[in-house]
Amino acid sequence: MTERAIPENELISVIIYTCIGFLLMSLVLVLFFYFSRKKIVKSTLEKKNLELQYQKDLLQATILTQEDERKRIARDLHDDISSKLNVVSLNSYLLAASELTQKEVVEITSNIINLTAKALENSRRIAHDLLPPTLDNFGLHAGVEELCMEFSSSKSVVVNYENRIHFSNSENDRLLHVFRILQELMNNSLRHGKATVITILFEEKNGLRICKYSDNGIGFDVNSQGSKNGLGMKNIESRIAFLNGAISINSLLNKGVEVVFNF
């Protein structure tokens, strides 16, 4: 038997349809890659925009925190120190009066000494709030120990603190952010969480320094917008970002708070 020869026109048709098929497939692939690429670019831009917005929010929170701190310092200087120094000045002028009795001189002198002592005490407190001397001189561990003692001395909360890391004093500028984070967390636990027990642990895992913080307070809803946008939380996040770290917060109503961050 001899094979039947394919007519020339059929062969041409097969070639044409094959070429059209390849062209259509190529067009579909080109369109697919085009729209996929467009979608990827759009997704990348949205991610970048979210990151920029997040950075903007952190920056704004940092600025607001700094402004609040300046206002607080100005208020302390004006109300606690300036007012006392004004009274000291007035009492000093009274001492120059010639008709004062010995008893009045003693009383005015005593007032000047007491007011000066209070002004000095308040100035030390303001300086301590700006830069804790214990942390500056002896490092983060000593600074946190002192902070825990201050909170425990109130008798309203028990603070359990353990440190398994050696901190270098050369890092104090950066570690001050860790101190401020703990200060913010402890204030929140006491004022808002009504906690009676606070636990703090420093440890190192896989080359990362980790702080584990928890309390037995009333807790809060971590998904609520108010909790996320609170100035205290933004302040903590801005400090964590500065430390190139990460933070996770777990809490339920009446179940306390657990915070873990690395730095």
C-alpha positions as CSV (number, residue, x, y, z in Angstrom):
1,M,0.0,0.0,0.0
2,T,1.2,3.5,-0.7
3,E,0.7,6.4,1.7
4,R,-1.7,9.0,0.5
5,A,0.0,12.3,-0.2
6,I,-1.3,15.2,1.8
7,P,-2.6,17.9,-0.5
8,E,-0.6,21.0,-0.6
9,N,-3.5,23.3,0.4
10,E,-4.2,21.1,3.5
11,L,-0.5,21.3,4.5
12,I,-0.6,25.1,4.1
13,S,-3.8,25.3,6.3
14,V,-2.2,23.1,9.0
15,I,0.9,25.4,9.0
16,I,-1.3,28.6,9.1
17,Y,-3.5,27.3,12.0
18,T,-0.4,26.1,13.9
19,C,1.2,29.5,13.6
20,I,-2.1,31.2,14.6
21,G,-2.2,28.9,17.6
22,F,1.3,29.7,18.6
23,L,0.6,33.4,18.2
24,L,-2.5,33.2,20.4
25,M,-0.6,31.3,23.0
26,S,2.2,33.8,22.9
27,L,-0.4,36.6,23.2
28,V,-2.0,34.9,26.2
29,L,1.3,34.4,27.9
30,V,2.3,38.0,27.2
31,L,-1.0,39.3,28.6
32,F,-0.7,37.0,31.6
33,F,2.8,38.1,32.5
34,Y,1.8,41.7,31.9
35,F,-1.1,41.7,34.2
36,S,0.7,39.6,36.8
37,R,3.6,42.0,36.7
38,K,1.2,44.9,37.0
39,K,-0.5,43.2,40.0
40,I,2.9,42.6,41.7
41,V,3.9,46.2,41.1
42,K,0.6,47.4,42.5
43,S,1.0,45.1,45.5
44,T,4.6,46.3,46.1
45,L,3.5,50.0,45.9
46,E,0.7,49.4,48.4
47,K,3.1,47.6,50.7
48,K,5.5,50.6,50.4
49,N,2.7,53.0,51.1
50,L,1.7,51.1,54.2
51,E,5.3,51.1,55.4
52,L,5.6,54.8,54.8
53,Q,2.4,55.5,56.6
54,Y,3.6,53.3,59.5
55,Q,6.8,55.2,59.6
56,K,4.9,58.5,59.5
57,D,2.7,57.4,62.3
58,L,5.7,56.4,64.4
59,L,7.4,59.7,63.7
60,Q,4.3,61.6,64.6
61,A,4.0,59.5,67.8
62,T,7.6,60.2,68.7
63,I,7.1,64.0,68.1
64,L,4.0,64.0,70.2
65,T,5.7,62.1,73.0
66,Q,8.6,64.6,72.9
67,E,6.2,67.5,73.0
68,D,4.3,66.0,75.9
69,E,7.7,65.4,77.7
70,R,8.7,69.1,77.1
71,K,5.3,70.3,78.4
72,R,5.7,68.1,81.5
73,I,9.2,69.4,82.2
74,A,8.1,73.0,81.6
75,R,5.1,72.4,84.0
76,D,7.4,70.9,86.6
77,L,9.9,73.7,86.3
78,H,7.2,76.3,86.5
79,D,5.0,74.8,89.2
80,D,7.4,73.0,91.4
81,I,10.7,74.9,91.1
82,S,10.0,78.4,89.8
83,S,7.1,79.0,92.3
84,K,9.3,77.8,95.2
85,L,12.2,79.9,94.2
86,N,9.9,82.9,94.0
87,V,8.8,82.3,97.6
88,V,12.4,81.9,98.6
89,S,13.2,85.2,96.9
90,L,10.3,87.0,98.7
91,N,11.4,85.5,102.1
92,S,15.0,86.6,101.4
93,Y,13.8,90.2,100.9
94,L,11.9,90.0,104.2
95,L,15.1,89.1,106.0
96,A,16.4,92.5,105.1
97,A,13.7,94.3,107.0
98,S,15.1,95.9,110.2
99,E,12.0,95.6,112.4
100,L,11.9,91.7,112.4
101,T,12.0,89.9,115.7
102,Q,14.3,87.0,116.3
103,K,11.4,84.6,116.1
104,E,10.4,86.0,112.7
105,V,13.9,85.7,111.4
106,V,14.1,82.1,112.5
107,E,10.7,81.3,110.9
108,I,11.6,83.0,107.6
109,T,15.0,81.3,107.5
110,S,13.4,77.9,108.2
111,N,11.0,78.5,105.3
112,I,13.8,79.4,103.0
113,I,15.7,76.2,103.9
114,N,12.6,74.0,103.5
115,L,11.6,75.5,100.2
116,T,15.2,75.3,98.8
117,A,15.4,71.6,99.9
118,K,12.1,70.9,98.1
119,A,13.2,72.7,95.0
120,L,16.5,70.7,95.0
121,E,14.5,67.4,95.4
122,N,12.2,68.3,92.5
123,S,15.1,69.2,90.3
124,R,16.7,65.8,91.0
125,R,13.4,64.1,90.2
126,I,13.2,66.0,86.8
127,A,16.8,65.1,86.0
128,H,16.1,61.5,87.0
129,D,13.1,61.4,84.7
130,L,15.2,62.7,81.8
131,L,18.1,60.4,82.3
132,P,18.2,58.0,85.3
133,P,21.6,58.4,86.9
134,T,21.8,54.7,87.9
135,L,21.3,53.6,84.3
136,D,23.8,56.2,83.1
137,N,26.5,55.2,85.6
138,F,25.9,51.5,86.1
139,G,24.0,50.3,83.1
140,L,20.6,48.9,82.1
141,H,20.5,46.0,84.7
142,A,21.0,48.4,87.6
143,G,18.6,50.9,86.2
144,V,15.8,48.3,85.8
145,E,16.6,47.0,89.3
146,E,16.1,50.5,90.7
147,L,12.9,50.9,88.6
148,C,11.5,47.7,90.0
149,M,12.3,48.7,93.6
150,E,10.6,52.0,93.1
151,F,7.4,50.3,91.9
152,S,7.6,47.6,94.6
153,S,8.0,50.3,97.3
154,S,4.5,51.5,96.6
155,K,3.2,48.2,98.2
156,S,0.5,48.0,95.5
157,V,2.5,45.8,93.2
158,V,5.1,43.0,93.4
159,V,7.8,43.1,90.7
160,N,9.7,39.9,89.9
161,Y,12.8,40.7,87.8
162,E,15.5,38.4,86.4
163,N,18.3,39.2,84.1
164,R,20.4,36.5,82.2
165,I,22.3,39.0,79.9
166,H,25.4,41.1,80.4
167,F,24.8,44.7,79.2
168,S,27.7,46.9,78.3
169,N,27.7,50.5,79.6
170,S,28.9,51.6,76.2
171,E,25.3,50.8,74.9
172,N,23.5,53.0,77.4
173,D,22.3,55.4,74.8
174,R,20.4,52.6,73.0
175,L,19.5,50.7,76.1
176,L,17.8,53.8,77.5
177,H,15.0,53.0,75.0
178,V,14.6,49.5,76.6
179,F,14.4,51.2,80.0
180,R,11.7,53.6,78.7
181,I,9.7,50.7,77.2
182,L,9.6,48.9,80.5
183,Q,8.8,52.2,82.3
184,E,5.8,52.7,79.9
185,L,4.7,49.1,80.3
186,M,4.9,49.2,84.1
187,N,3.0,52.4,84.3
188,N,0.3,51.0,82.1
189,S,0.1,47.8,84.2
190,L,-0.3,49.8,87.4
191,R,-2.5,52.7,86.3
192,H,-4.7,51.0,83.7
193,G,-4.3,47.3,84.2
194,K,-4.7,47.4,88.0
195,A,-2.0,44.7,88.2
196,T,-0.6,43.4,91.5
197,V,2.2,41.3,90.1
198,I,4.6,42.2,87.3
199,T,7.3,39.8,85.9
200,I,10.3,40.9,83.8
201,L,12.9,38.6,82.2
202,F,15.9,39.3,80.0
203,E,17.4,36.4,78.1
204,E,19.3,35.7,74.9
205,K,18.1,33.3,72.2
206,N,19.7,32.7,68.7
207,G,21.8,35.8,69.0
208,L,18.9,38.1,69.9
209,R,18.4,39.8,73.3
210,I,14.8,39.3,74.4
211,C,12.7,40.8,77.1
212,K,9.6,39.0,78.4
213,Y,7.1,41.1,80.3
214,S,3.8,40.1,81.9
215,D,1.3,41.2,84.5
216,N,-1.8,39.8,86.1
217,G,-4.0,42.9,85.5
218,I,-7.4,43.3,83.8
219,G,-5.9,43.1,80.3
220,F,-7.3,44.7,77.2
221,D,-8.5,44.0,73.7
222,V,-5.3,44.1,71.6
223,N,-7.4,44.3,68.4
224,S,-9.3,47.5,69.4
225,Q,-8.2,50.6,67.5
226,G,-7.9,52.6,70.7
227,S,-5.3,50.2,72.1
228,K,-3.3,50.2,68.8
229,N,-3.4,54.0,68.4
230,G,-2.7,55.0,72.0
231,L,0.2,57.3,72.4
232,G,1.9,55.0,74.9
233,M,1.7,52.1,72.4
234,K,3.0,54.3,69.5
235,N,5.8,55.5,71.7
236,I,6.8,51.8,72.5
237,E,6.6,50.9,68.8
238,S,8.8,53.9,67.8
239,R,11.5,52.8,70.3
240,I,11.3,49.2,69.1
241,A,11.8,50.4,65.5
242,F,14.8,52.5,66.6
243,L,16.3,49.3,68.2
244,N,15.6,47.3,64.9
245,G,13.6,44.9,67.0
246,A,10.1,43.3,67.0
247,I,7.4,43.2,69.5
248,S,4.4,40.9,70.1
249,I,1.6,41.7,72.6
250,N,-1.0,39.1,73.8
251,S,-3.8,40.1,76.2
252,L,-7.4,39.2,77.0
253,L,-9.8,40.9,79.2
254,N,-9.2,39.8,82.9
255,K,-6.3,37.7,81.7
256,G,-3.4,40.1,82.1
257,V,-0.8,41.1,79.5
258,E,2.1,39.3,77.9
259,V,4.7,41.4,75.9
260,V,7.8,40.0,74.2
261,F,10.2,42.2,72.4
262,N,13.8,41.8,71.0
263,F,16.5,44.3,70.5
